Amino acid sequence: MEGTTKIKELTPSSRRVNVLGKVVTVGEKRNITTRFGEEKSVTEVILGDETGKVTLSLWGEQANVAENGKTLFIDNGYISLVRGHMRLNVGKYGSINPGTEEVSQVNEELDVSEKEYENQFRRGGFRGGGGGGRYGGNDRGRGGFGNRRDNSGDD
């Protein structure tokens, strides 16, 4: 398919990707609480093509299209990092549909979700988190040195 990204080409910064892949396994549906306090269900699916495989996170009703052996087309997907591992997602501007072409062969050797990445998208910056002062930490301690007393015994 033209304009389709192969799974081995996915990176932690991949955005607006179109991926055609075959469902290798469908995980159990789990209920989680998001960082915004919402209860949601997520199903992790292993999706593969001839170049490799990736973990696809399907939220709520999206999971209804995933069946073992079925080919899926993710339009306008993106990669996020979950505990440092890549997850392919279908955002609110994307879609997931049955594939119009078959993926007959899956490269089981390369799992792009296996590699752990430093989650640089969550450190400091506009999303907050990560670090107050020069050495990280929180704002109260100003990097761990702001409230330090001189304990040299020369009182």
Backbone as CSV, one residue per row, in Angstrom:
resi,resn,N_x,N_y,N_z,CA_x,CA_y,CA_z,C_x,C_y,C_z
1,MET,0.824,-1.181,0.000,0.000,0.000,0.000,0.870,1.248,0.000
2,GLU,0.549,2.208,-0.815,1.331,3.429,-0.902,1.126,4.273,0.353
3,GLY,2.210,4.887,0.838,2.113,5.732,2.016,2.047,4.959,3.318
4,THR,2.361,3.664,3.269,2.317,2.829,4.463,3.710,2.731,5.067
5,THR,3.779,2.866,6.394,5.039,2.738,7.117,5.222,1.288,7.542
6,LYS,6.386,0.741,7.273,6.703,-0.616,7.720,6.995,-0.581,9.212
7,ILE,6.684,-1.652,9.912,6.824,-1.691,11.362,8.257,-1.445,11.808
8,LYS,9.252,-1.974,11.089,10.643,-1.770,11.515,11.074,-0.307,11.384
9,GLU,10.318,0.504,10.645,10.641,1.918,10.465,10.074,2.803,11.574
10,LEU,9.244,2.250,12.457,8.639,3.043,13.526,9.693,3.457,14.546
11,THR,9.590,4.689,15.023,10.491,5.221,16.047,9.644,5.849,17.154
12,PRO,10.252,6.158,18.306,9.475,6.793,19.375,8.832,8.122,18.970
13,SER,9.364,8.770,17.945,8.795,10.050,17.518,7.860,9.922,16.311
14,SER,7.502,8.698,15.913,6.616,8.507,14.757,5.230,9.087,15.028
15,ARG,4.769,9.907,14.105,3.439,10.507,14.169,2.800,10.400,12.795
16,ARG,1.482,10.412,12.747,0.734,10.392,11.484,1.213,9.272,10.560
17,VAL,1.303,8.051,11.110,1.756,6.913,10.309,0.562,6.042,9.915
18,ASN,0.679,5.437,8.758,-0.301,4.458,8.279,0.394,3.106,8.298
19,VAL,-0.180,2.152,9.031,0.458,0.858,9.207,-0.520,-0.244,8.830
20,LEU,-0.053,-1.168,7.988,-0.823,-2.347,7.619,-0.157,-3.540,8.291
21,GLY,-0.913,-4.284,9.070,-0.317,-5.409,9.774,-1.322,-6.497,10.082
22,LYS,-0.779,-7.658,10.405,-1.590,-8.818,10.740,-1.601,-9.001,12.250
23,VAL,-2.766,-9.282,12.819,-2.882,-9.501,14.254,-2.259,-10.857,14.584
24,VAL,-1.195,-10.830,15.409,-0.511,-12.044,15.829,-1.183,-12.598,17.088
25,THR,-1.415,-11.721,18.071,-2.129,-12.126,19.287,-2.951,-10.950,19.804
26,VAL,-4.050,-11.272,20.456,-4.890,-10.281,21.115,-4.794,-10.547,22.610
27,GLY,-4.350,-9.548,23.354,-4.220,-9.695,24.802,-5.558,-9.562,25.506
28,GLU,-5.520,-9.732,26.809,-6.716,-9.580,27.631,-7.072,-8.103,27.768
29,LYS,-8.356,-7.821,27.794,-8.812,-6.456,28.043,-8.552,-6.126,29.511
30,ARG,-7.935,-4.961,29.759,-7.665,-4.530,31.134,-8.300,-3.168,31.363
31,ASN,-8.768,-2.940,32.578,-9.280,-1.629,32.955,-8.186,-0.886,33.691
32,ILE,-7.950,0.356,33.270,-6.918,1.162,33.908,-7.487,2.533,34.243
33,THR,-6.796,3.220,35.137,-7.115,4.609,35.436,-6.056,5.454,34.755
34,THR,-6.482,6.362,33.889,-5.532,7.212,33.170,-4.944,8.242,34.117
35,ARG,-3.929,8.941,33.656,-3.305,9.970,34.492,-4.260,11.138,34.739
36,PHE,-5.377,11.167,33.999,-6.392,12.206,34.204,-7.515,11.713,35.108
37,GLY,-7.355,10.494,35.647,-8.339,9.956,36.578,-9.515,9.246,35.935
38,GLU,-9.488,9.050,34.614,-10.573,8.368,33.915,-10.366,6.856,33.951
39,GLU,-11.467,6.110,34.036,-11.418,4.650,33.907,-11.575,4.316,32.428
40,LYS,-10.644,3.552,31.875,-10.717,3.143,30.464,-10.288,1.697,30.349
41,SER,-10.745,1.047,29.280,-10.271,-0.310,29.015,-9.259,-0.249,27.874
42,VAL,-8.213,-1.066,28.013,-7.183,-1.126,26.985,-6.896,-2.593,26.683
43,THR,-6.707,-2.880,25.407,-6.343,-4.214,24.958,-5.067,-4.086,24.147
44,GLU,-4.046,-4.843,24.525,-2.794,-4.803,23.779,-2.788,-5.921,22.754
45,VAL,-2.497,-5.547,21.523,-2.512,-6.460,20.386,-1.119,-6.455,19.766
46,ILE,-0.608,-7.634,19.425,0.657,-7.707,18.692,0.305,-7.696,17.212
47,LEU,0.836,-6.679,16.515,0.568,-6.488,15.098,1.883,-6.667,14.353
48,GLY,1.877,-7.422,13.261,3.120,-7.677,12.549,3.008,-7.538,11.042
49,ASP,4.158,-7.302,10.416,4.271,-7.365,8.955,5.564,-8.098,8.625
50,GLU,5.976,-8.070,7.379,7.167,-8.833,6.986,8.453,-8.268,7.560
51,THR,8.402,-7.051,8.160,9.616,-6.429,8.702,9.739,-6.580,10.216
52,GLY,8.644,-6.844,10.918,8.700,-6.951,12.375,7.322,-6.893,12.996
53,LYS,7.303,-6.735,14.333,6.031,-6.644,15.041,6.102,-5.546,16.091
54,VAL,4.920,-5.045,16.472,4.807,-3.942,17.416,3.580,-4.184,18.288
55,THR,3.599,-3.633,19.503,2.429,-3.706,20.364,1.525,-2.529,20.037
56,LEU,0.277,-2.850,19.758,-0.747,-1.874,19.416,-1.695,-1.762,20.597
57,SER,-1.872,-0.545,21.138,-2.807,-0.334,22.237,-4.147,0.086,21.666
58,LEU,-5.175,-0.710,21.946,-6.524,-0.393,21.481,-7.390,-0.031,22.686
59,TRP,-8.029,1.109,22.601,-8.803,1.648,23.709,-10.293,1.438,23.474
60,GLY,-10.972,0.930,24.488,-12.424,0.779,24.442,-12.899,-0.031,23.257
61,GLU,-13.785,0.569,22.472,-14.426,-0.104,21.336,-13.469,-0.439,20.197
62,GLN,-12.311,0.218,20.147,-11.336,-0.075,19.078,-10.960,-1.551,19.078
63,ALA,-10.971,-2.181,20.255,-10.530,-3.575,20.374,-11.461,-4.542,19.655
64,ASN,-12.666,-4.109,19.359,-13.632,-5.001,18.708,-13.209,-5.451,17.320
65,VAL,-12.311,-4.726,16.670,-11.894,-5.095,15.308,-10.731,-6.077,15.291
66,ALA,-10.120,-6.310,16.449,-8.912,-7.146,16.497,-9.252,-8.615,16.700
67,GLU,-8.880,-9.425,15.725,-9.023,-10.886,15.810,-7.730,-11.515,15.314
68,ASN,-7.319,-12.607,15.957,-6.103,-13.301,15.523,-6.156,-13.609,14.033
69,GLY,-5.055,-13.303,13.336,-4.945,-13.606,11.913,-5.551,-12.573,10.996
70,LYS,-6.271,-11.614,11.530,-6.928,-10.591,10.718,-5.928,-9.481,10.371
71,THR,-6.020,-8.950,9.149,-5.180,-7.832,8.737,-5.904,-6.529,9.055
72,LEU,-5.160,-5.599,9.688,-5.725,-4.309,10.062,-4.942,-3.178,9.412
73,PHE,-5.641,-2.084,9.123,-4.998,-0.888,8.596,-5.219,0.242,9.597
74,ILE,-4.119,0.754,10.145,-4.175,1.885,11.061,-3.858,3.121,10.246
75,ASP,-4.806,4.045,10.195,-4.652,5.289,9.461,-4.422,6.405,10.471
76,ASN,-3.354,7.174,10.278,-3.031,8.300,11.147,-2.768,7.853,12.586
77,GLY,-1.937,6.826,12.740,-1.554,6.352,14.060,-0.340,7.108,14.571
78,TYR,0.014,6.854,15.826,1.203,7.486,16.402,1.816,6.547,17.433
79,ILE,3.077,6.810,17.734,3.806,6.010,18.724,3.862,6.781,20.042
80,SER,3.606,6.062,21.127,3.836,6.605,22.461,4.778,5.642,23.170
81,LEU,5.365,6.094,24.265,6.227,5.236,25.063,5.506,4.882,26.356
82,VAL,5.395,3.600,26.622,4.801,3.106,27.864,5.925,2.424,28.630
83,ARG,6.309,3.031,29.744,7.450,2.558,30.529,8.681,2.359,29.643
84,GLY,8.866,3.264,28.673,10.040,3.236,27.813,9.918,2.355,26.573
85,HIS,8.781,1.682,26.397,8.598,0.783,25.252,7.557,1.349,24.287
86,MET,7.851,1.221,22.985,6.963,1.785,21.966,5.617,1.066,21.921
87,ARG,4.566,1.877,21.796,3.210,1.382,21.581,2.626,2.161,20.417
88,LEU,2.045,1.438,19.467,1.328,2.067,18.364,-0.083,2.366,18.853
89,ASN,-0.575,3.565,18.577,-1.898,3.994,19.017,-2.704,4.529,17.852
90,VAL,-4.013,4.430,17.984,-4.941,5.039,17.044,-5.584,6.185,17.820
91,GLY,-5.193,7.408,17.523,-5.717,8.552,18.264,-7.102,8.947,17.813
92,LYS,-7.594,10.048,18.390,-8.943,10.476,18.036,-9.031,10.974,16.595
93,TYR,-7.890,11.293,15.979,-7.896,11.719,14.578,-7.519,10.584,13.633
94,GLY,-7.331,9.392,14.170,-6.966,8.239,13.361,-8.119,7.261,13.264
95,SER,-7.877,6.174,12.537,-8.901,5.132,12.426,-8.232,3.772,12.286
96,ILE,-9.003,2.738,12.617,-8.538,1.364,12.475,-9.628,0.603,11.737
97,ASN,-9.235,-0.067,10.660,-10.191,-0.773,9.812,-9.583,-2.083,9.324
98,PRO,-10.427,-3.003,8.880,-9.890,-4.210,8.258,-9.035,-3.818,7.051
99,GLY,-7.909,-4.505,6.875,-7.019,-4.206,5.758,-7.609,-4.686,4.441
100,THR,-7.340,-3.933,3.376,-7.815,-4.332,2.052,-6.825,-5.269,1.378
101,GLU,-5.585,-5.336,1.921,-4.575,-6.268,1.419,-4.243,-7.243,2.543
102,GLU,-3.815,-8.427,2.184,-3.400,-9.416,3.183,-1.931,-9.238,3.520
103,VAL,-1.605,-9.444,4.780,-0.207,-9.551,5.198,-0.005,-11.040,5.433
104,SER,0.704,-11.682,4.515,0.812,-13.140,4.589,1.941,-13.604,5.497
105,GLN,2.982,-12.782,5.631,4.153,-13.193,6.405,4.464,-12.153,7.475
106,VAL,4.754,-12.630,8.690,5.125,-11.751,9.793,6.516,-12.128,10.272
107,ASN,7.382,-11.128,10.388,8.721,-11.336,10.929,8.612,-11.325,12.452
108,GLU,8.626,-12.515,13.045,8.498,-12.659,14.502,9.795,-12.344,15.230
109,GLU,10.905,-12.231,14.486,12.210,-12.033,15.109,12.399,-10.620,15.651
110,LEU,11.878,-9.618,14.947,12.079,-8.230,15.347,10.824,-7.693,16.021
111,ASP,10.922,-7.441,17.333,9.829,-6.837,18.082,10.275,-5.425,18.447
112,VAL,9.744,-4.419,17.726,10.202,-3.045,17.959,9.743,-2.512,19.317
113,SER,8.778,-3.163,19.951,8.319,-2.748,21.278,9.182,-3.323,22.394
114,GLU,10.113,-4.195,22.042,10.969,-4.829,23.040,12.043,-3.867,23.550
115,LYS,12.588,-3.055,22.647,13.674,-2.140,23.004,13.155,-1.073,23.966
116,GLU,13.978,-0.747,24.980,13.598,0.293,25.933,14.269,1.596,25.548
117,TYR,13.468,2.654,25.511,13.955,3.982,25.162,13.886,4.881,26.381
118,GLU,14.780,5.860,26.431,14.703,6.916,27.435,13.481,7.742,27.074
119,ASN,12.615,7.990,28.018,11.385,8.725,27.726,11.642,10.227,27.794
120,GLN,12.314,10.766,26.766,12.701,12.166,26.775,11.514,13.105,26.639
121,PHE,10.361,12.601,26.247,9.197,13.452,26.048,8.549,13.862,27.366
122,ARG,8.912,13.236,28.469,8.281,13.537,29.743,9.187,14.294,30.689
123,ARG,10.383,14.581,30.306,11.328,15.234,31.200,11.203,16.738,31.067
124,GLY,10.885,17.420,32.158,10.830,18.877,32.149,9.940,19.400,31.056
125,GLY,10.338,20.464,30.425,9.621,20.992,29.287,8.208,21.424,29.620
126,PHE,7.383,21.544,28.611,6.043,22.071,28.802,5.096,21.105,29.479
127,ARG,5.440,19.837,29.567,4.556,18.877,30.215,4.803,18.791,31.716
128,GLY,5.783,19.531,32.200,6.090,19.464,33.624,6.807,18.167,33.933
129,GLY,6.743,17.735,35.171,7.375,16.483,35.557,8.884,16.599,35.546
130,GLY,9.551,15.568,35.999,10.978,15.501,35.852,11.799,16.330,36.765
131,GLY,11.765,17.569,36.737,12.735,18.087,37.609,12.734,19.495,38.013
132,GLY,12.826,19.901,39.213,12.851,21.290,39.631,14.186,21.932,39.397
133,GLY,15.110,21.706,40.273,16.377,22.428,40.216,17.392,21.769,39.326
134,ARG,18.607,22.196,39.526,19.712,21.762,38.685,19.901,20.261,38.697
135,TYR,19.642,19.618,39.813,19.880,18.183,39.928,18.581,17.389,39.993
136,GLY,17.529,17.909,39.382,16.251,17.195,39.415,15.557,17.460,40.725
137,GLY,14.772,16.537,41.176,14.117,16.703,42.460,12.837,17.495,42.332
138,ASN,12.421,18.122,43.445,11.173,18.866,43.417,11.434,20.342,43.661
139,ASP,10.396,21.139,43.560,10.552,22.572,43.719,10.863,22.979,45.154
140,ARG,10.402,22.196,46.119,10.653,22.563,47.519,12.138,22.480,47.847
141,GLY,12.792,21.456,47.398,14.202,21.275,47.731,15.135,21.977,46.783
142,ARG,14.594,22.577,45.735,15.420,23.254,44.728,16.631,22.407,44.351
143,GLY,16.340,21.195,43.922,17.417,20.326,43.462,18.146,19.658,44.604
144,GLY,17.597,19.743,45.782,18.210,19.059,46.896,19.157,19.920,47.710
145,PHE,19.466,21.161,47.260,20.430,21.978,47.970,19.822,23.235,48.583
146,GLY,18.567,23.563,48.268,17.964,24.820,48.699,17.785,24.951,50.195
147,ASN,17.508,23.890,50.901,17.238,23.970,52.327,18.371,23.387,53.161
148,ARG,19.519,23.288,52.615,20.636,22.643,53.302,21.185,23.536,54.408
149,ARG,21.404,22.924,55.547,22.014,23.653,56.649,23.482,23.265,56.748
150,ASP,24.254,24.137,57.303,25.663,23.857,57.505,25.805,23.072,58.812
151,ASN,26.132,21.824,58.679,26.277,20.952,59.848,27.743,20.691,60.170
152,SER,28.588,21.695,59.994,30.017,21.484,60.196,30.420,21.501,61.669
153,GLY,29.481,21.912,62.546,29.802,21.914,63.968,30.374,23.236,64.438
154,ASP,30.413,24.269,63.590,30.967,25.567,63.964,29.896,26.529,64.463
155,ASP,28.827,26.025,65.082,27.725,26.883,65.518,28.113,27.835,66.577
